[in-house]
Amino acid sequence: MNIDIIKQLLIDALGDCEVFVEGEGNHLTVTAIGEVFEGKRSVQRQQHVYAILKDYIAEGTIHAVNMKTYTPSEWQAV
C-alpha cells in the first residue's frame, strides 16, 4: 500500500482539506481537517472518509483505519 496514493485520493475527494496519513502495513492513521466536516457528527465524518476508502478496505489493501477529523476551528483548539 502506498500512503501517498491514499493521501492524494483523500485530498481529491475531500476538496479543500488538509490531510495527514501515516501507516504501517495495512493499518492507517488518517487526520483530516476541513470545512467539509462542519455541522457533522463524529460518525458522519467517519462515514464520509470510509466511503472514499471503501474499495481499498473491501480488497484488503487497508485493514484498519484510525481516524481523526476536525473542522479548522476544532483543529486550532487542539
Secondary structure, DSSP 8 states (H G I E B T S, - for coil): --HHHHHHHHHHHHSSEEEEEEEETTEEEEEEEEGGGTT--HHHHHHHHHHHHHHHHHTTS--EEEEEEE-HHHHHH-
